[in-house]
Amino acid sequence: MKQTGQTRVMDMSLCECMKKKLQQATCDKIDWNRKILKWRKCFKEAEKAICGECKKPDKKRK
């Protein structure tokens, strides 16, 4: 992790950051767990939308 001024710049990808936060989400606070799971669902949908457009359709050969 690099520190620039008072803000921190993380070298981790978004996916790695979310995995780390989700692993930490196993706590007794039910509201927090629900919020993290909701975020996970949103990020998963966004990743699916972004990566889904990048894939080229398979062409069948005759």
N, C-alpha and C positions, 0 to 999 in steps of 0.2 A: 504494500500500500504506500503510495506517495503522498506526502503532505505538502500542500501549496497554500501558504497563508493560513487562514483559519478553516479552509475547506479541505476535505480529504478526497483524493481521486483514487478510486478502486481499480485495480488491474483485473478484477474478476469479471467474467461475463455475467449478463443478467440471469441466465439460467443457473449458474453456480451460486450467485447471491441468493436466489430464491430457494434453492435446495438447502443452503445453510440456514436461512430463516425458517424454513419449514421444519427442519430438524430441531430447531430451538423452540418450535411452537408446541411441543409436547409438554404442556404445563397444565396447571389446575384451573386456569382462567378460561372458561368455556367461550366467552365472548371473543377473546383474542384468537382462539383456535378457529372459530367460525370465520372471523375476518381474514385470517391467513388463508384458509381453504377457499374463500371466495376470491381472494387475489390470485391464488394459484389457478383457479378455473379461468379467470379473465386472461391471465398471461398465457395459459395453454391455448385458449381460443385465438388470441392474437398471434401466437407462434404458428398455429395451424393455418391461419389466414395468410400470413406473410410467406411461410415456407411452401404452402400449397400452390401459390401463384408462381413460385420459382421453378417448380417441376414441369418438365416438358411431357406432353402426352406421348405414350408409346405408340409408335407406328407399326402396324402389322404388315409384314411382307407377304406377298402373294406367291 
